Amino acid sequence: MWKPTNQPTTPGRPGSPEPEQRPAMSTPPAPAMGEPTAPRPVSASTTTADQATIGKSLVIKGEVTGSESLYIDGRVEGSINLAGNRVTVGRNGVVAANINAREIVVLGKVRGNLTASDRVDIRSDGSLTGDVVAARISIEDGAFFKGGIDIRKGAQPGQKEETKATSAAAEPAVAARA
């Protein structure tokens, strides 16, 4: 009973207080809409700037390159080269490609070689058939992995050059002795 009485009273009263309520409503809805809108663009821009997504129904055949992180929930065949970024193969993701990135997380199925400058994570539902070259690797219980692992320190390009230089220097010395 109080509610119907209050409701007609409130609509009757808004005739006079409408100007007061309009600014009050304008002020709260603007921040209310501004607040959800502000976090959404921040989240959207963060997501857009930091991570692109390949949805469940998308199929990509060819080479994927770029300068942002990638979340794959669809199917990719070919090669993925996102050096310096993160590649995540989602639970629905099926990838038949070699992947080169800073960090690679496998939740779905991957068939191909992985090269990570930092780390490779194969989660419990993940499946990887291929070789891994990374500074660090993590394989959770229940994950499937078939392939080889080559652990290299983060500064691998410099080390490779030094190793080659050492080998090249050593070979002429050996050749000189022979």
C-alpha positions in Angstrom: 0.0 0.0 0.0 2.8 2.4 0.7 4.5 1.8 -2.5 1.5 2.8 -4.8 0.9 5.8 -2.6 4.5 6.8 -2.7 4.8 6.2 -6.5 2.0 8.6 -7.4 3.3 11.1 -4.9 6.8 10.8 -6.4 5.6 11.3 -10.0 3.3 14.2 -8.8 6.3 15.8 -7.0 8.7 15.4 -9.8 6.8 18.1 -11.7 8.3 20.7 -9.3 11.5 19.0 -8.4 12.1 17.8 -12.0 14.6 20.5 -12.6 16.4 19.5 -9.4 16.1 15.8 -10.2 17.2 16.4 -13.8 20.5 17.9 -12.8 20.8 15.4 -10.0 20.0 12.6 -12.5 22.2 14.1 -15.2 25.0 14.3 -12.8 24.8 10.7 -11.4 24.0 9.1 -14.8 26.9 10.9 -16.4 29.4 9.6 -13.9 27.6 6.3 -13.7 27.7 6.0 -17.4 31.1 7.6 -17.5 32.5 5.2 -14.9 31.3 2.1 -16.7 32.3 3.6 -20.0 35.7 4.7 -18.7 36.7 1.3 -17.4 35.3 -0.4 -20.6 37.4 1.7 -22.9 40.4 1.3 -20.6 39.8 -2.5 -20.6 39.0 -2.5 -24.3 42.0 -0.3 -25.1 44.2 -2.5 -22.8 42.8 -5.6 -24.5 43.1 -4.1 -27.9 46.6 -2.7 -27.3 47.9 -5.7 -25.4 46.0 -8.6 -26.9 44.2 -9.5 -30.1 41.8 -12.4 -30.3 41.1 -15.1 -32.9 37.6 -16.3 -32.1 36.3 -19.9 -32.0 34.8 -19.8 -35.5 37.8 -18.2 -37.2 40.2 -20.2 -39.4 43.4 -18.6 -40.5 45.8 -20.2 -43.0 49.1 -18.4 -43.6 51.5 -16.3 -41.6 50.5 -14.3 -38.5 52.8 -11.5 -37.5 52.4 -8.4 -35.4 53.5 -6.4 -32.4 50.8 -7.3 -29.9 49.9 -10.3 -27.9 47.5 -12.8 -29.3 44.8 -15.1 -27.9 43.8 -18.0 -30.2 40.5 -19.7 -29.6 40.0 -20.7 -33.3 42.2 -22.5 -35.8 45.5 -21.4 -37.2 47.6 -23.1 -39.8 51.0 -21.8 -41.0 53.3 -19.7 -38.8 53.0 -17.3 -35.9 55.7 -14.8 -35.4 55.0 -12.3 -32.5 58.5 -11.9 -31.1 58.5 -9.9 -27.8 54.8 -10.7 -27.2 52.6 -13.4 -25.6 50.7 -16.1 -27.6 48.0 -17.9 -25.8 46.3 -20.9 -27.4 42.9 -21.1 -25.7 41.0 -24.3 -24.7 39.2 -24.3 -28.1 42.3 -23.4 -30.0 43.8 -25.7 -32.6 47.1 -24.6 -34.0 49.2 -26.3 -36.7 52.0 -23.9 -36.9 55.5 -23.0 -35.6 55.2 -20.3 -33.0 57.8 -17.7 -32.2 57.1 -15.3 -29.2 58.4 -14.1 -25.9 55.9 -16.2 -23.9 53.7 -19.1 -25.1 50.8 -20.6 -23.1 49.1 -23.7 -24.4 45.6 -24.5 -23.2 44.4 -26.2 -26.4 46.1 -28.2 -29.1 49.3 -27.3 -30.8 51.2 -29.2 -33.5 54.5 -27.4 -34.4 57.7 -26.1 -32.9 57.7 -23.4 -30.2 60.4 -20.9 -29.8 60.1 -18.5 -26.8 62.6 -16.0 -25.7 61.2 -16.2 -22.1 58.9 -19.2 -21.3 56.5 -21.8 -22.5 53.6 -23.0 -20.3 51.7 -26.2 -21.2 48.6 -26.2 -19.0 46.8 -29.3 -17.8 44.3 -29.4 -20.7 47.0 -28.5 -23.2 48.5 -30.7 -25.9 51.8 -30.0 -27.7 53.4 -32.1 -30.4 56.7 -30.5 -31.4 60.0 -29.2 -30.1 60.4 -26.4 -27.6 63.2 -23.9 -27.4 62.9 -21.6 -24.4 64.6 -20.1 -21.4 61.9 -21.7 -19.1 59.2 -24.3 -19.5 56.3 -25.4 -17.3 54.3 -28.5 -18.0 51.3 -29.1 -15.7 50.1 -32.5 -14.6 47.6 -33.9 -17.2 49.2 -32.0 -20.1 50.3 -33.9 -23.2 53.7 -33.2 -24.6 55.6 -35.1 -27.3 58.9 -33.6 -28.6 62.2 -32.2 -27.5 63.2 -29.5 -25.1 66.1 -27.1 -25.6 66.6 -24.7 -22.7 68.5 -21.5 -23.6 69.2 -18.5 -21.5 67.4 -15.3 -22.3 70.4 -13.7 -24.0 70.6 -16.4 -26.6 71.5 -14.3 -29.7 74.6 -13.0 -28.1 75.6 -16.4 -26.8 75.1 -17.9 -30.2 77.4 -15.3 -31.8 80.0 -15.9 -29.1 79.7 -19.6 -29.5 80.1 -19.3 -33.3 83.0 -16.9 -32.9 84.7 -19.3 -30.4 84.0 -22.3 -32.8 85.3 -20.3 -35.7 88.4 -19.3 -33.8 89.0 -22.8 -32.6 88.6 -24.4 -36.1 91.4 -22.4 -37.7 93.7 -23.2 -34.8 92.9 -26.9 -35.2 93.4 -26.5 -39.0 96.8 -24.7 -38.4 97.9 -27.7 -36.3 96.9 -30.2 -38.9 
